[in-house]
Amino acid sequence: MKDNTIWILFVLILTTYWPQLEAGIFGTLDVGLYTLNATLQVAEVASKAANVAITARG
């Protein structure tokens, strides 16, 4: 009987707090992806600028 009580409590806690956990986990992932995307865009602009400079000099 004790085992069942532990599982019931575990499931109740999980279902109560899961939305907050999920928001935390996926919020962190979103920020990471956003940062990566911004970094790639900056690198792309820098690459284009370098190509323009090389073309202008050449």
PQR file of N, CA, C, O and H, with PARSE charges and radii, in Angstrom:
ATOM      1  N   MET A   1       0.833  -1.212   0.000 -0.4000 1.5000
ATOM      2  CA  MET A   1       0.000   0.000   0.000 -0.0000 2.0000
ATOM      3  C   MET A   1       0.869   1.265   0.000  0.5500 1.7000
ATOM      4  O   MET A   1       0.532   2.258  -0.645 -0.5500 1.4000
ATOM      5  N   LYS A   2       1.979   1.219   0.723 -0.4000 1.5000
ATOM      6  CA  LYS A   2       2.878   2.370   0.790 -0.0000 2.0000
ATOM      7  C   LYS A   2       3.401   2.743  -0.595  0.5500 1.7000
ATOM      8  O   LYS A   2       3.483   3.921  -0.942 -0.5500 1.4000
ATOM      9  H   LYS A   2       2.253   0.412   1.247  0.4000 1.0000
ATOM     10  N   ASP A   3       3.754   1.726  -1.380 -0.4000 1.5000
ATOM     11  CA  ASP A   3       4.279   1.964  -2.729 -0.0000 2.0000
ATOM     12  C   ASP A   3       3.272   2.721  -3.584  0.5500 1.7000
ATOM     13  O   ASP A   3       3.632   3.650  -4.307 -0.5500 1.4000
ATOM     14  H   ASP A   3       3.688   0.769  -1.097  0.4000 1.0000
ATOM     15  N   ASN A   4       2.008   2.319  -3.496 -0.4000 1.5000
ATOM     16  CA  ASN A   4       0.960   2.991  -4.269 -0.0000 2.0000
ATOM     17  C   ASN A   4       0.822   4.453  -3.867  0.5500 1.7000
ATOM     18  O   ASN A   4       0.643   5.321  -4.721 -0.5500 1.4000
ATOM     19  H   ASN A   4       1.715   1.564  -2.909  0.4000 1.0000
ATOM     20  N   THR A   5       0.903   4.723  -2.581 -0.4000 1.5000
ATOM     21  CA  THR A   5       0.782   6.098  -2.092 -0.0000 2.0000
ATOM     22  C   THR A   5       1.906   6.960  -2.646  0.5500 1.7000
ATOM     23  O   THR A   5       1.681   8.097  -3.063 -0.5500 1.4000
ATOM     24  H   THR A   5       1.047   4.018  -1.887  0.4000 1.0000
ATOM     25  N   ILE A   6       3.121   6.412  -2.648 -0.4000 1.5000
ATOM     26  CA  ILE A   6       4.275   7.148  -3.182 -0.0000 2.0000
ATOM     27  C   ILE A   6       4.052   7.468  -4.660  0.5500 1.7000
ATOM     28  O   ILE A   6       4.294   8.591  -5.101 -0.5500 1.4000
ATOM     29  H   ILE A   6       3.303   5.489  -2.309  0.4000 1.0000
ATOM     30  N   TRP A   7       3.590   6.478  -5.418 -0.4000 1.5000
ATOM     31  CA  TRP A   7       3.349   6.697  -6.852 -0.0000 2.0000
ATOM     32  C   TRP A   7       2.262   7.732  -7.096  0.5500 1.7000
ATOM     33  O   TRP A   7       2.381   8.575  -7.984 -0.5500 1.4000
ATOM     34  H   TRP A   7       3.393   5.565  -5.060  0.4000 1.0000
ATOM     35  N   ILE A   8       1.193   7.659  -6.291 -0.4000 1.5000
ATOM     36  CA  ILE A   8       0.091   8.621  -6.437 -0.0000 2.0000
ATOM     37  C   ILE A   8       0.592  10.037  -6.151  0.5500 1.7000
ATOM     38  O   ILE A   8       0.270  10.975  -6.881 -0.5500 1.4000
ATOM     39  H   ILE A   8       1.096   6.974  -5.569  0.4000 1.0000
ATOM     40  N   LEU A   9       1.378  10.185  -5.088 -0.4000 1.5000
ATOM     41  CA  LEU A   9       1.953  11.492  -4.757 -0.0000 2.0000
ATOM     42  C   LEU A   9       2.866  11.976  -5.876  0.5500 1.7000
ATOM     43  O   LEU A   9       2.822  13.143  -6.267 -0.5500 1.4000
ATOM     44  H   LEU A   9       1.639   9.424  -4.495  0.4000 1.0000
ATOM     45  N   PHE A  10       3.693  11.070  -6.386 -0.4000 1.5000
ATOM     46  CA  PHE A  10       4.627  11.404  -7.465 -0.0000 2.0000
ATOM     47  C   PHE A  10       3.876  11.916  -8.693  0.5500 1.7000
ATOM     48  O   PHE A  10       4.235  12.940  -9.274 -0.5500 1.4000
ATOM     49  H   PHE A  10       3.729  10.122  -6.068  0.4000 1.0000
ATOM     50  N   VAL A  11       2.830  11.187  -9.076 -0.4000 1.5000
ATOM     51  CA  VAL A  11       2.034  11.566 -10.252 -0.0000 2.0000
ATOM     52  C   VAL A  11       1.333  12.905 -10.019  0.5500 1.7000
ATOM     53  O   VAL A  11       1.286  13.746 -10.916 -0.5500 1.4000
ATOM     54  H   VAL A  11       2.538  10.355  -8.605  0.4000 1.0000
ATOM     55  N   LEU A  12       0.789  13.104  -8.818 -0.4000 1.5000
ATOM     56  CA  LEU A  12       0.131  14.373  -8.497 -0.0000 2.0000
ATOM     57  C   LEU A  12       1.108  15.540  -8.577  0.5500 1.7000
ATOM     58  O   LEU A  12       0.798  16.581  -9.156 -0.5500 1.4000
ATOM     59  H   LEU A  12       0.827  12.421  -8.088  0.4000 1.0000
ATOM     60  N   ILE A  13       2.288  15.358  -7.992 -0.4000 1.5000
ATOM     61  CA  ILE A  13       3.305  16.417  -8.022 -0.0000 2.0000
ATOM     62  C   ILE A  13       3.723  16.696  -9.464  0.5500 1.7000
ATOM     63  O   ILE A  13       3.839  17.850  -9.876 -0.5500 1.4000
ATOM     64  H   ILE A  13       2.540  14.512  -7.521  0.4000 1.0000
ATOM     65  N   LEU A  14       3.946  15.633 -10.217 -0.4000 1.5000
ATOM     66  CA  LEU A  14       4.380  15.777 -11.605 -0.0000 2.0000
ATOM     67  C   LEU A  14       3.338  16.510 -12.444  0.5500 1.7000
ATOM     68  O   LEU A  14       3.669  17.421 -13.204 -0.5500 1.4000
ATOM     69  H   LEU A  14       3.852  14.696  -9.883  0.4000 1.0000
ATOM     70  N   THR A  15       2.076  16.105 -12.299 -0.4000 1.5000
ATOM     71  CA  THR A  15       1.019  16.746 -13.095 -0.0000 2.0000
ATOM     72  C   THR A  15       0.793  18.191 -12.655  0.5500 1.7000
ATOM     73  O   THR A  15       0.383  19.029 -13.459 -0.5500 1.4000
ATOM     74  H   THR A  15       1.807  15.366 -11.682  0.4000 1.0000
ATOM     75  N   THR A  16       1.057  18.485 -11.383 -0.4000 1.5000
ATOM     76  CA  THR A  16       0.886  19.853 -10.893 -0.0000 2.0000
ATOM     77  C   THR A  16       1.998  20.760 -11.402  0.5500 1.7000
ATOM     78  O   THR A  16       1.741  21.883 -11.834 -0.5500 1.4000
ATOM     79  H   THR A  16       1.390  17.805 -10.730  0.4000 1.0000
ATOM     80  N   TYR A  17       3.242  20.269 -11.351 -0.4000 1.5000
ATOM     81  CA  TYR A  17       4.388  21.121 -11.661 -0.0000 2.0000
ATOM     82  C   TYR A  17       4.921  20.963 -13.076  0.5500 1.7000
ATOM     83  O   TYR A  17       5.784  21.733 -13.498 -0.5500 1.4000
ATOM     84  H   TYR A  17       3.452  19.356 -11.001  0.4000 1.0000
ATOM     85  N   TRP A  18       4.415  19.964 -13.826 -0.4000 1.5000
ATOM     86  CA  TRP A  18       4.953  19.723 -15.170 -0.0000 2.0000
ATOM     87  C   TRP A  18       4.892  20.953 -16.076  0.5500 1.7000
ATOM     88  O   TRP A  18       5.877  21.235 -16.758 -0.5500 1.4000
ATOM     89  H   TRP A  18       3.714  19.339 -13.483  0.4000 1.0000
ATOM     90  N   PRO A  19       3.770  21.707 -16.115 -0.5600 1.5000
ATOM     91  CA  PRO A  19       3.741  22.889 -16.999  0.2800 2.0000
ATOM     92  C   PRO A  19       4.877  23.877 -16.714  0.5500 1.7000
ATOM     93  O   PRO A  19       5.454  24.445 -17.640 -0.5500 1.4000
ATOM     94  N   GLN A  20       5.195  24.080 -15.433 -0.4000 1.5000
ATOM     95  CA  GLN A  20       6.289  24.989 -15.068 -0.0000 2.0000
ATOM     96  C   GLN A  20       7.635  24.405 -15.486  0.5500 1.7000
ATOM     97  O   GLN A  20       8.497  25.117 -16.001 -0.5500 1.4000
ATOM     98  H   GLN A  20       4.726  23.619 -14.680  0.4000 1.0000
ATOM     99  N   LEU A  21       7.810  23.096 -15.260 -0.4000 1.5000
ATOM    100  CA  LEU A  21       9.056  22.439 -15.669 -0.0000 2.0000
ATOM    101  C   LEU A  21       9.222  22.522 -17.173  0.5500 1.7000
ATOM    102  O   LEU A  21      10.296  22.845 -17.683 -0.5500 1.4000
ATOM    103  H   LEU A  21       7.110  22.517 -14.841  0.4000 1.0000
ATOM    104  N   GLU A  22       8.142  22.225 -17.870 -0.4000 1.5000
ATOM    105  CA  GLU A  22       8.160  22.229 -19.332 -0.0000 2.0000
ATOM    106  C   GLU A  22       8.493  23.624 -19.855  0.5500 1.7000
ATOM    107  O   GLU A  22       9.305  23.776 -20.767 -0.5500 1.4000
ATOM    108  H   GLU A  22       7.271  21.962 -17.456  0.4000 1.0000
ATOM    109  N   ALA A  23       7.863  24.630 -19.274 -0.4000 1.5000
ATOM    110  CA  ALA A  23       8.124  26.013 -19.684 -0.0000 2.0000
ATOM    111  C   ALA A  23       9.589  26.369 -19.442  0.5500 1.7000
ATOM    112  O   ALA A  23      10.218  27.034 -20.265 -0.5500 1.4000
ATOM    113  H   ALA A  23       7.203  24.507 -18.533  0.4000 1.0000
ATOM    114  N   GLY A  24      10.124  25.926 -18.318 -0.4000 1.5000
ATOM    115  CA  GLY A  24      11.528  26.194 -18.005 -0.0000 2.0000
ATOM    116  C   GLY A  24      12.466  25.532 -18.992  0.5500 1.7000
ATOM    117  O   GLY A  24      13.399  26.159 -19.494 -0.5500 1.4000
ATOM    118  H   GLY A  24       9.613  25.386 -17.649  0.4000 1.0000
ATOM    119  N   ILE A  25      12.215  24.246 -19.273 -0.4000 1.5000
ATOM    120  CA  ILE A  25      13.075  23.481 -20.178 -0.0000 2.0000
ATOM    121  C   ILE A  25      13.002  24.055 -21.587  0.5500 1.7000
ATOM    122  O   ILE A  25      14.029  24.340 -22.202 -0.5500 1.4000
ATOM    123  H   ILE A  25      11.457  23.736 -18.866  0.4000 1.0000
ATOM    124  N   PHE A  26      11.785  24.224 -22.093 -0.4000 1.5000
ATOM    125  CA  PHE A  26      11.635  24.673 -23.474 -0.0000 2.0000
ATOM    126  C   PHE A  26      11.957  26.154 -23.619  0.5500 1.7000
ATOM    127  O   PHE A  26      12.403  26.589 -24.680 -0.5500 1.4000
ATOM    128  H   PHE A  26      10.950  23.993 -21.593  0.4000 1.0000
ATOM    129  N   GLY A  27      11.737  26.932 -22.565 -0.4000 1.5000
ATOM    130  CA  GLY A  27      12.141  28.339 -22.587 -0.0000 2.0000
ATOM    131  C   GLY A  27      13.642  28.468 -22.760  0.5500 1.7000
ATOM    132  O   GLY A  27      14.119  29.303 -23.528 -0.5500 1.4000
ATOM    133  H   GLY A  27      11.374  26.579 -21.703  0.4000 1.0000
ATOM    134  N   THR A  28      14.389  27.632 -22.039 -0.4000 1.5000
ATOM    135  CA  THR A  28      15.847  27.628 -22.154 -0.0000 2.0000
ATOM    136  C   THR A  28      16.274  27.226 -23.555  0.5500 1.7000
ATOM    137  O   THR A  28      17.176  27.833 -24.131 -0.5500 1.4000
ATOM    138  H   THR A  28      14.002  26.953 -21.415  0.4000 1.0000
ATOM    139  N   LEU A  29      15.622  26.193 -24.112 -0.4000 1.5000
ATOM    140  CA  LEU A  29      15.936  25.751 -25.472 -0.0000 2.0000
ATOM    141  C   LEU A  29      15.671  26.861 -26.476  0.5500 1.7000
ATOM    142  O   LEU A  29      16.473  27.093 -27.381 -0.5500 1.4000
ATOM    143  H   LEU A  29      14.889  25.699 -23.644  0.4000 1.0000
ATOM    144  N   ASP A  30      14.543  27.546 -26.316 -0.4000 1.5000
ATOM    145  CA  ASP A  30      14.193  28.640 -27.235 -0.0000 2.0000
ATOM    146  C   ASP A  30      15.244  29.741 -27.201  0.5500 1.7000
ATOM    147  O   ASP A  30      15.648  30.247 -28.248 -0.5500 1.4000
ATOM    148  H   ASP A  30      13.892  27.358 -25.582  0.4000 1.0000
ATOM    149  N   VAL A  31      15.685  30.112 -26.015 -0.4000 1.5000
ATOM    150  CA  VAL A  31      16.705  31.158 -25.885 -0.0000 2.0000
ATOM    151  C   VAL A  31      17.996  30.708 -26.560  0.5500 1.7000
ATOM    152  O   VAL A  31      18.653  31.494 -27.244 -0.5500 1.4000
ATOM    153  H   VAL A  31      15.356  29.701 -25.165  0.4000 1.0000
ATOM    154  N   GLY A  32      18.358  29.441 -26.367 -0.4000 1.5000
ATOM    155  CA  GLY A  32      19.561  28.898 -27.003 -0.0000 2.0000
ATOM    156  C   GLY A  32      19.472  28.945 -28.518  0.5500 1.7000
ATOM    157  O   GLY A  32      20.424  29.343 -29.190 -0.5500 1.4000
ATOM    158  H   GLY A  32      17.825  28.802 -25.812  0.4000 1.0000
ATOM    159  N   LEU A  33      18.329  28.538 -29.053 -0.4000 1.5000
ATOM    160  CA  LEU A  33      18.139  28.548 -30.509 -0.0000 2.0000
ATOM    161  C   LEU A  33      18.127  29.972 -31.046  0.5500 1.7000
ATOM    162  O   LEU A  33      18.676  30.235 -32.116 -0.5500 1.4000
ATOM    163  H   LEU A  33      17.556  28.215 -28.507  0.4000 1.0000
ATOM    164  N   TYR A  34      17.515  30.879 -30.324 -0.4000 1.5000
ATOM    165  CA  TYR A  34      17.468  32.282 -30.736 -0.0000 2.0000
ATOM    166  C   TYR A  34      18.884  32.864 -30.797  0.5500 1.7000
ATOM    167  O   TYR A  34      19.241  33.564 -31.745 -0.5500 1.4000
ATOM    168  H   TYR A  34      17.069  30.666 -29.454  0.4000 1.0000
ATOM    169  N   THR A  35      19.681  32.562 -29.768 -0.4000 1.5000
ATOM    170  CA  THR A  35      21.066  33.044 -29.711 -0.0000 2.0000
ATOM    171  C   THR A  35      21.881  32.470 -30.859  0.5500 1.7000
ATOM    172  O   THR A  35      22.646  33.184 -31.507 -0.5500 1.4000
ATOM    173  H   THR A  35      19.391  31.994 -28.998  0.4000 1.0000
ATOM    174  N   LEU A  36      21.712  31.170 -31.109 -0.4000 1.5000
ATOM    175  CA  LEU A  36      22.425  30.512 -32.207 -0.0000 2.0000
ATOM    176  C   LEU A  36      22.047  31.144 -33.539  0.5500 1.7000
ATOM    177  O   LEU A  36      22.912  31.413 -34.373 -0.5500 1.4000
ATOM    178  H   LEU A  36      21.090  30.590 -30.583  0.4000 1.0000
ATOM    179  N   ASN A  37      20.768  31.377 -33.736 -0.4000 1.5000
ATOM    180  CA  ASN A  37      20.273  31.988 -34.970 -0.0000 2.0000
ATOM    181  C   ASN A  37      20.870  33.386 -35.157  0.5500 1.7000
ATOM    182  O   ASN A  37      21.322  33.727 -36.250 -0.5500 1.4000
ATOM    183  H   ASN A  37      20.065  31.159 -33.059  0.4000 1.0000
ATOM    184  N   ALA A  38      20.872  34.182 -34.105 -0.4000 1.5000
ATOM    185  CA  ALA A  38      21.430  35.537 -34.170 -0.0000 2.0000
ATOM    186  C   ALA A  38      22.920  35.483 -34.505  0.5500 1.7000
ATOM    187  O   ALA A  38      23.407  36.283 -35.304 -0.5500 1.4000
ATOM    188  H   ALA A  38      20.505  33.905 -33.217  0.4000 1.0000
ATOM    189  N   THR A  39      23.643  34.543 -33.896 -0.4000 1.5000
ATOM    190  CA  THR A  39      25.079  34.383 -34.155 -0.0000 2.0000
ATOM    191  C   THR A  39      25.321  34.029 -35.614  0.5500 1.7000
ATOM    192  O   THR A  39      26.221  34.575 -36.252 -0.5500 1.4000
ATOM    193  H   THR A  39      23.248  33.893 -33.246  0.4000 1.0000
ATOM    194  N   LEU A  40      24.513  33.109 -36.143 -0.4000 1.5000
ATOM    195  CA  LEU A  40      24.653  32.708 -37.546 -0.0000 2.0000
ATOM    196  C   LEU A  40      24.360  33.877 -38.481  0.5500 1.7000
ATOM    197  O   LEU A  40      25.028  34.030 -39.504 -0.5500 1.4000
ATOM    198  H   LEU A  40      23.781  32.664 -35.625  0.4000 1.0000
ATOM    199  N   GLN A  41      23.377  34.698 -38.145 -0.4000 1.5000
ATOM    200  CA  GLN A  41      23.056  35.865 -38.980 -0.0000 2.0000
ATOM    201  C   GLN A  41      24.210  36.863 -38.982  0.5500 1.7000
ATOM    202  O   GLN A  41      24.544  37.423 -40.027 -0.5500 1.4000
ATOM    203  H   GLN A  41      22.834  34.574 -37.314  0.4000 1.0000
ATOM    204  N   VAL A  42      24.815  37.087 -37.829 -0.4000 1.5000
ATOM    205  CA  VAL A  42      25.963  37.994 -37.730 -0.0000 2.0000
ATOM    206  C   VAL A  42      27.120  37.449 -38.565  0.5500 1.7000
ATOM    207  O   VAL A  42      27.779  38.198 -39.287 -0.5500 1.4000
ATOM    208  H   VAL A  42      24.543  36.632 -36.980  0.4000 1.0000
ATOM    209  N   ALA A  43      27.365  36.138 -38.465 -0.4000 1.5000
ATOM    210  CA  ALA A  43      28.440  35.510 -39.236 -0.0000 2.0000
ATOM    211  C   ALA A  43      28.179  35.639 -40.735  0.5500 1.7000
ATOM    212  O   ALA A  43      29.108  35.856 -41.513 -0.5500 1.4000
ATOM    213  H   ALA A  43      26.830  35.529 -37.879  0.4000 1.0000
ATOM    214  N   GLU A  44      26.931  35.507 -41.134 -0.4000 1.5000
ATOM    215  CA  GLU A  44      26.568  35.615 -42.552 -0.0000 2.0000
ATOM    216  C   GLU A  44      26.820  37.036 -43.064  0.5500 1.7000
ATOM    217  O   GLU A  44      27.359  37.220 -44.155 -0.5500 1.4000
ATOM    218  H   GLU A  44      26.176  35.330 -40.502  0.4000 1.0000
ATOM    219  N   VAL A  45      26.432  38.029 -42.279 -0.4000 1.5000
ATOM    220  CA  VAL A  45      26.655  39.429 -42.657 -0.0000 2.0000
ATOM    221  C   VAL A  45      28.153  39.709 -42.752  0.5500 1.7000
ATOM    222  O   VAL A  45      28.608  40.370 -43.686 -0.5500 1.4000
ATOM    223  H   VAL A  45      25.994  37.880 -41.393  0.4000 1.0000
ATOM    224  N   ALA A  46      28.917  39.206 -41.782 -0.4000 1.5000
ATOM    225  CA  ALA A  46      30.371  39.403 -41.790 -0.0000 2.0000
ATOM    226  C   ALA A  46      30.990  38.758 -43.025  0.5500 1.7000
ATOM    227  O   ALA A  46      31.888  39.326 -43.646 -0.5500 1.4000
ATOM    228  H   ALA A  46      28.547  38.669 -41.023  0.4000 1.0000
ATOM    229  N   SER A  47      30.512  37.583 -43.374 -0.4000 1.5000
ATOM    230  CA  SER A  47      31.005  36.865 -44.550 -0.0000 2.0000
ATOM    231  C   SER A  47      30.717  37.654 -45.825  0.5500 1.7000
ATOM    232  O   SER A  47      31.577  37.767 -46.699 -0.5500 1.4000
ATOM    233  H   SER A  47      29.782  37.122 -42.869  0.4000 1.0000
ATOM    234  N   LYS A  48      29.501  38.200 -45.930 -0.4000 1.5000
ATOM    235  CA  LYS A  48      29.135  39.006 -47.109 -0.0000 2.0000
ATOM    236  C   LYS A  48      30.004  40.257 -47.188  0.5500 1.7000
ATOM    237  O   LYS A  48      30.462  40.634 -48.267 -0.5500 1.4000
ATOM    238  H   LYS A  48      28.802  38.109 -45.220  0.4000 1.0000
ATOM    239  N   ALA A  49      30.228  40.894 -46.047 -0.4000 1.5000
ATOM    240  CA  ALA A  49      31.065  42.099 -46.013 -0.0000 2.0000
ATOM    241  C   ALA A  49      32.493  41.764 -46.450  0.5500 1.7000
ATOM    242  O   ALA A  49      33.113  42.525 -47.193 -0.5500 1.4000
ATOM    243  H   ALA A  49      29.856  40.587 -45.171  0.4000 1.0000
ATOM    244  N   ALA A  50      33.005  40.634 -45.989 -0.4000 1.5000
ATOM    245  CA  ALA A  50      34.354  40.205 -46.373 -0.0000 2.0000
ATOM    246  C   ALA A  50      34.419  39.936 -47.871  0.5500 1.7000
ATOM    247  O   ALA A  50      35.392  40.311 -48.526 -0.5500 1.4000
ATOM    248  H   ALA A  50      32.500  40.017 -45.385  0.4000 1.0000
ATOM    249  N   ASN A  51      33.405  39.297 -48.412 -0.4000 1.5000
ATOM    250  CA  ASN A  51      33.363  39.022 -49.855 -0.0000 2.0000
ATOM    251  C   ASN A  51      33.342  40.314 -50.660  0.5500 1.7000
ATOM    252  O   ASN A  51      34.017  40.424 -51.683 -0.5500 1.4000
ATOM    253  H   ASN A  51      32.615  38.992 -47.880  0.4000 1.0000
ATOM    254  N   VAL A  52      32.569  41.288 -50.200 -0.4000 1.5000
ATOM    255  CA  VAL A  52      32.494  42.585 -50.881 -0.0000 2.0000
ATOM    256  C   VAL A  52      33.864  43.260 -50.847  0.5500 1.7000
ATOM    257  O   VAL A  52      34.315  43.813 -51.850 -0.5500 1.4000
ATOM    258  H   VAL A  52      32.020  41.198 -49.369  0.4000 1.0000
ATOM    259  N   ALA A  53      34.525  43.212 -49.687 -0.4000 1.5000
ATOM    260  CA  ALA A  53      35.843  43.836 -49.537 -0.0000 2.0000
ATOM    261  C   ALA A  53      36.868  43.168 -50.453  0.5500 1.7000
ATOM    262  O   ALA A  53      37.674  43.848 -51.089 -0.5500 1.4000
ATOM    263  H   ALA A  53      34.159  42.762 -48.872  0.4000 1.0000
ATOM    264  N   ILE A  54      36.835  41.841 -50.517 -0.4000 1.5000
ATOM    265  CA  ILE A  54      37.767  41.094 -51.375 -0.0000 2.0000
ATOM    266  C   ILE A  54      37.507  41.431 -52.845  0.5500 1.7000
ATOM    267  O   ILE A  54      38.440  41.651 -53.618 -0.5500 1.4000
ATOM    268  H   ILE A  54      36.181  41.289 -50.001  0.4000 1.0000
ATOM    269  N   THR A  55      36.238  41.467 -53.213 -0.4000 1.5000
ATOM    270  CA  THR A  55      35.865  41.781 -54.604 -0.0000 2.0000
ATOM    271  C   THR A  55      36.302  43.202 -54.960  0.5500 1.7000
ATOM    272  O   THR A  55      36.820  43.438 -56.052 -0.5500 1.4000
ATOM    273  H   THR A  55      35.481  41.288 -52.586  0.4000 1.0000
ATOM    274  N   ALA A  56      36.096  44.142 -54.046 -0.4000 1.5000
ATOM    275  CA  ALA A  56      36.448  45.545 -54.292 -0.0000 2.0000
ATOM    276  C   ALA A  56      37.963  45.698 -54.433  0.5500 1.7000
ATOM    277  O   ALA A  56      38.440  46.481 -55.254 -0.5500 1.4000
ATOM    278  H   ALA A  56      35.675  43.950 -53.160  0.4000 1.0000
ATOM    279  N   ARG A  57      38.711  44.950 -53.631 -0.4000 1.5000
ATOM    280  CA  ARG A  57      40.167  45.057 -53.659 -0.0000 2.0000
ATOM    281  C   ARG A  57      40.738  44.352 -54.887  0.5500 1.7000
ATOM    282  O   ARG A  57      41.703  44.813 -55.496 -0.5500 1.4000
ATOM    283  H   ARG A  57      38.323  44.313 -52.964  0.4000 1.0000
ATOM    284  N   GLY A  58      40.116  43.220 -55.234 -0.4000 1.5000
ATOM    285  CA  GLY A  58      40.623  42.400 -56.336 -0.0000 2.0000
ATOM    286  C   GLY A  58      40.473  43.095 -57.666  0.5500 1.7000
ATOM    287  O   GLY A  58      40.850  42.541 -58.698 -0.5500 1.4000
ATOM    288  H   GLY A  58      39.332  42.846 -54.739  0.4000 1.0000
TER
END
